[in-house]
């Protein structure tokens, strides 16, 4: 099976969507599925004022059509609701092709945090975007139930995983800071609610790993916190392993891959009891979820690291890829549809 994923989120962006897609695709190949990506790389881009570190692709419908046709895919999955996702959706609808989508980002809350746009308007646009999808993939049962309650149809589950080979405890891991170390990892932006974490009166050191539009202001307003900037790979794994508690202050994330990465590193979680941490952790003894984030941080210090490791071991990218493949296969078997291309090979602008 050959699967084309159309996504507006791609490298060099560092976020949960990009990590989810790349890790799932690697695991899918071991299960016999070939995954190729239609990404912003071959298109001109523009910057958004609210996200100066991100660039939005400006694709043409004709080029999108040529690339999808040349991909010779059996299935098309649309991962994002941006320009590439919109044009891939248009291509499929125009030709009567079945496709799947996934819900990664709570745009209604994100947009309302920046502009006076009613959340109901954004939800209406998202319902319209996903309304033509034959399977809308959600990361957790709670998110799936919420989407159904908001009028989304054909909602199915697509759980996430963690790379246990990269994220694991490391003997002697130390950032050279006063302990306990309370760590937060992610995009440094207003929707991540980092002010709630950085404002806490906690012993030891508060550390933030990540980059984003709010970084300069937070560095200025919280000079006693340590901002390490963006880290990836081994450097990121070392930072996790050196922490005593992972703090997740976001109120709007649909999942939070960083939660699993921290747990796989043997680090307990402190978070609010909201969608994301509540769905990932639930009642498992691997974190403290409380409306009082300081209470959660201090309570998490006494949690067993072995419990965190055992919990994370049940969440693999192989299982995530298997669920994704099952979802697209069910749609494919409804009606395989026309062959998307007679081309002999995929273009170099598609990322395999």
Long-range contacts (C-beta under 8 A, 24 or more apart in sequence): 1-32, 1-33, 1-34, 1-74, 1-75, 1-325, 1-328, 1-329, 1-332, 2-33, 2-34, 2-35, 2-36, 2-71, 2-72, 2-73, 2-74, 2-75, 3-28, 3-33, 3-34, 3-35, 3-36, 3-73, 3-74, 3-75, 3-76, 3-77, 3-325, 3-328, 4-36, 4-37, 4-38, 4-68, 4-71, 4-73, 4-75, 4-76, 4-77, 4-340, 4-350, 5-35, 5-36, 5-37, 5-38, 5-77, 5-78, 5-79, 6-37, 6-38, 6-68, 6-76, 6-77, 6-78, 6-79, 6-80, 6-84, 6-85, 6-88, 7-37, 7-38, 7-39, 7-78, 7-79, 7-80, 7-84, 7-85, 8-40, 8-56, 8-57, 8-79, 8-80, 8-81, 8-82, 8-83, 8-84, 8-85, 9-79, 9-80, 9-82, 9-104, 10-37, 10-39, 10-40, 10-41, 10-351, 11-39, 13-54, 14-187, 14-210, 14-211, 14-230, 14-232, 15-187, 16-104, 16-253, 16-255, 16-256, 16-257, 16-258, 17-79, 17-80, 17-104, 17-105, 19-257, 20-104, 20-160, 20-257, 20-320, 21-79, 23-161, 23-163, 23-317, 23-320, 24-161, 24-317, 24-320, 24-321, 24-324, 25-321, 26-317, 27-161, 27-316, 27-317, 27-318, 27-320, 27-321, 28-321, 28-324, 28-325, 30-318, 30-321, 31-318, 31-321, 31-322, 31-325, 33-321, 33-325, 34-352, 35-352, 36-71, 36-73, 36-346, 36-350, 36-351, 36-352, 37-350, 37-351, 37-352, 38-64, 38-67, 38-68, 38-71, 38-84, 38-88, 38-350, 39-84, 39-351, 40-84, 41-349, 41-351, 42-67, 42-349, 43-84, 50-114, 50-213, 51-189, 51-213, 52-213, 53-211, 53-212, 53-213, 56-82, 56-83, 57-82, 57-83, 57-84, 58-83, 59-83, 59-84, 59-87, 61-87, 61-90, 61-91, 64-88, 64-91, 65-91, 66-347, 67-347, 67-349, 67-350, 68-340, 68-341, 69-340, 69-341, 69-343, 70-341, 70-343, 70-346, 70-347, 70-350, 71-340, 71-341, 71-346, 71-347, 71-350, 72-339, 72-340, 72-341, 72-342, 72-343, 72-346, 73-340, 74-332, 74-336, 74-340, 75-99, 75-100, 75-328, 75-329, 75-331, 75-332, 76-100, 76-340, 77-101, 77-102, 77-324, 77-328, 78-102, 78-133, 79-104, 80-104, 80-105, 81-107, 81-126, 81-129, 85-129, 86-129, 89-129, 89-132, 92-132, 93-132, 95-338, 96-337, 97-337, 97-338, 97-340, 98-134, 98-331, 98-332, 98-334, 98-335, 98-337, 99-132, 99-133, 99-134, 99-331, 100-133, 100-134, 100-135, 100-136, 100-137, 100-327, 100-328, 100-331, 101-129, 101-130, 101-133, 101-135, 101-136, 101-137, 102-136, 102-137, 102-138, 102-158, 103-130, 103-136, 103-137, 103-138, 103-143, 103-147, 103-152, 103-254, 104-139, 104-254, 105-254, 106-252, 106-253, 106-254, 109-191, 109-251, 109-252, 110-191, 110-252, 113-190, 113-191, 113-252, 114-190, 123-150, 126-152, 127-151, 127-152, 134-331, 134-334, 135-327, 135-328, 135-330, 135-331, 137-324, 137-327, 138-254, 139-254, 139-255, 139-279, 140-254, 140-255, 140-275, 140-279, 140-280, 141-279, 142-275, 142-278, 142-279, 143-254, 143-255, 143-275, 143-279, 146-275, 156-327, 157-323, 158-320, 158-323, 158-324, 158-327, 159-315, 159-319, 159-320, 159-323, 160-255, 160-257, 160-260, 160-315, 160-320, 161-260, 161-315, 161-316, 161-317, 161-318, 161-319, 161-320, 161-321, 162-257, 162-260, 162-261, 162-263, 162-264, 162-312, 162-315, 162-316, 162-317, 163-261, 163-264, 163-317, 164-264, 164-312, 164-313, 164-316, 166-233, 166-234, 166-237, 167-237, 167-240, 167-260, 167-261, 167-262, 167-264, 167-265, 167-312, 168-237, 168-241, 168-264, 168-265, 168-266, 168-309, 169-241, 169-265, 169-266, 169-305, 169-309, 170-237, 170-238, 170-241, 170-242, 170-265, 173-238, 173-241, 173-242, 174-242, 175-205, 175-207, 175-226, 175-239, 175-242, 177-204, 177-205, 177-207, 177-226, 178-204, 178-205, 179-204, 179-205, 179-244, 180-204, 180-205, 180-244, 180-245, 180-301, 181-205, 181-207, 181-242, 181-243, 181-244, 181-245, 182-206, 182-207, 182-243, 182-244, 182-245, 182-247, 182-270, 182-297, 183-207, 183-208, 183-209, 183-239, 183-240, 183-242, 183-243, 183-245, 183-246, 183-247, 183-262, 183-267, 184-208, 184-209, 184-210, 184-246, 184-247, 184-248, 184-249, 185-209, 185-210, 185-236, 185-239, 185-240, 185-246, 185-258, 185-261, 185-262, 186-210, 186-250, 186-258, 187-211, 187-212, 188-212, 188-213, 188-214, 188-215, 188-218, 188-227, 189-213, 189-214, 190-214, 191-250, 191-252, 192-249, 192-250, 193-249, 193-250, 193-251, 193-252, 194-218, 194-249, 195-221, 196-249, 196-293, 197-247, 197-249, 197-293, 198-222, 198-225, 200-293, 200-294, 200-297, 201-294, 202-294, 202-297, 202-298, 204-244, 206-247, 207-239, 207-243, 209-236, 209-239, 236-261, 237-261, 237-265, 240-265, 240-267, 241-265, 241-266, 241-267, 243-267, 244-301, 245-269, 245-270, 245-297, 245-300, 245-301, 246-270, 246-300, 247-271, 247-293, 247-296, 247-297, 248-272, 248-276, 248-277, 249-293, 250-274, 250-276, 252-276, 255-279, 255-280, 256-280, 259-287, 260-312, 260-315, 262-308, 263-287, 263-308, 263-309, 263-311, 263-312, 264-308, 264-309, 264-312, 264-313, 265-308, 266-305, 266-306, 266-308, 266-309, 267-305, 267-308, 268-300, 268-301, 268-303, 268-304, 268-305, 268-307, 268-308, 269-300, 270-296, 270-297, 270-299, 270-300, 271-296, 272-296, 281-311, 284-311, 286-311
